[in-house]
Every structure is written in structure tokens, then in C-alpha cells.
Amino acid sequence: MSVGPSEITRVGQQRVALVSANLAKGKLDEAVAVANKVIDETQLPLSLSATVTGQSEDMQSSFRSLQFALALAVSWCIWLWRLSLSRCCTLCLFYSQCR
């Protein structure tokens, strides 16, 4: 009698082993840092790799989107400021006369 998984999980035609955990207390970023440290310190065979996925990926994606939105808002504010420095601009079409 052989012992093995009851089902084989595949992602992109690659066999994967899923290890899941729930945080009882603490912050997600701290838990991810600890998990990544453990992964970095673990000697895996060359054919294996380990990654942290799930909510941490969602959090990183949200932060990237937030950074992009912030950069876009700052750029837009700078553009409006520079536009207001010019005496006559395209916005004059909406006013009766230039400032």
C-alpha cells in the first residue's frame, strides 16, 4: 500500500504542494517576512521552488496600484499648477477673458 496525496494539484501544468496557514494574531506583512525568511534559509533541491501567495499577493498588487494612483495624482497637480502659471491657456475657452 502506497502513501501519497489524495489529489494532485497543478498550476500551469506543474505539480504543486499547497501549504496554508491562518494568522491568529499579528500583521500580514510581518508573517510574510517570516515566511520568506524561512523559505530563503531552506535548502531546496534545484527542481523545487517555494513562493508565498494569497493575500500577500493581493496586498502587494493593491500597494502598487496605490503608488501608481498617487504618482498620477501628483503629476496631474503639477500639470495644473504649471498650467495656471501661464497667462493664457486652453482653459480660457471656459472663461470670458484671460487672467
C-alpha positions as CSV (number, residue, x, y, z in Angstrom):
1,M,0.0,0.0,0.0
2,S,1.5,3.3,-1.0
3,V,1.0,6.6,0.8
4,G,0.5,9.8,-1.3
5,P,-1.7,12.8,-1.8
6,S,-5.4,12.1,-2.3
7,E,-5.3,14.6,-5.2
8,I,-2.6,16.1,-7.3
9,T,-2.8,19.9,-7.6
10,R,-1.4,21.5,-10.8
11,V,-0.8,25.1,-11.7
12,G,0.2,25.7,-15.3
13,Q,0.8,22.0,-15.8
14,Q,3.3,22.0,-12.9
15,R,2.6,19.8,-9.8
16,V,2.3,21.9,-6.7
17,A,2.1,21.3,-3.0
18,L,-0.1,23.8,-1.1
19,V,0.7,24.7,2.5
20,S,-1.9,27.1,4.0
21,A,-2.0,29.0,7.3
22,N,-4.2,31.4,9.0
23,L,-3.0,34.3,11.2
24,A,-4.3,34.2,14.7
25,K,-2.7,37.5,15.6
26,G,-0.1,39.8,14.1
27,K,0.2,41.6,10.8
28,L,0.2,40.0,7.4
29,D,3.4,41.8,6.2
30,E,5.3,40.5,9.3
31,A,4.0,37.0,8.7
32,V,5.1,37.1,5.0
33,A,8.5,38.4,6.0
34,V,9.0,35.5,8.4
35,A,7.7,33.0,5.8
36,N,10.1,34.4,3.2
37,K,13.0,34.2,5.6
38,V,12.2,30.6,6.3
39,I,12.0,29.9,2.5
40,D,15.3,31.7,1.9
41,E,17.0,29.7,4.7
42,T,15.7,26.3,3.5
43,Q,17.8,24.3,1.1
44,L,15.5,23.1,-1.7
45,P,16.5,20.8,-4.5
46,L,17.1,22.6,-7.8
47,S,13.8,21.2,-9.2
48,L,11.7,22.8,-6.4
49,S,10.8,26.3,-5.6
50,A,8.7,28.0,-2.9
51,T,6.7,31.2,-3.0
52,V,4.3,33.0,-0.7
53,T,0.9,33.6,-2.4
54,G,-2.6,34.5,-1.5
55,Q,-3.5,37.6,0.4
56,S,0.1,38.8,0.3
57,E,0.0,39.0,-3.5
58,D,-3.3,40.9,-3.3
59,M,-1.7,43.3,-0.7
60,Q,1.3,43.9,-3.0
61,S,-0.9,44.5,-6.0
62,S,-3.0,46.9,-4.0
63,F,0.1,48.8,-2.9
64,R,1.4,49.0,-6.5
65,S,-2.0,50.4,-7.7
66,L,-2.0,52.9,-4.8
67,Q,1.6,54.0,-5.7
68,F,0.6,54.5,-9.3
69,A,-2.6,56.4,-8.4
70,L,-0.5,58.7,-6.1
71,A,2.1,59.3,-8.8
72,L,-0.6,60.1,-11.3
73,A,-2.4,62.5,-8.9
74,V,0.9,64.3,-8.1
75,S,1.7,64.6,-11.8
76,W,-1.8,65.9,-12.5
77,C,-1.5,68.5,-9.7
78,I,1.9,69.6,-11.1
79,W,0.4,69.9,-14.6
80,L,-2.4,72.0,-13.3
81,W,0.0,74.2,-11.4
82,R,2.2,74.8,-14.4
83,L,-0.9,75.4,-16.5
84,S,-2.1,78.1,-14.0
85,L,1.3,79.8,-14.3
86,S,0.8,80.6,-18.0
87,R,-1.1,83.8,-18.7
88,C,-3.4,82.4,-21.4
89,C,-4.2,78.7,-21.6
90,T,-6.7,76.3,-23.1
91,L,-8.9,76.7,-20.1
92,C,-9.6,80.3,-21.3
93,L,-12.2,78.9,-23.6
94,F,-14.4,78.5,-20.5
95,Y,-13.8,82.0,-19.2
96,S,-14.9,85.3,-20.7
97,Q,-11.3,86.6,-20.7
98,C,-7.8,85.5,-19.7
99,R,-6.5,86.4,-16.3
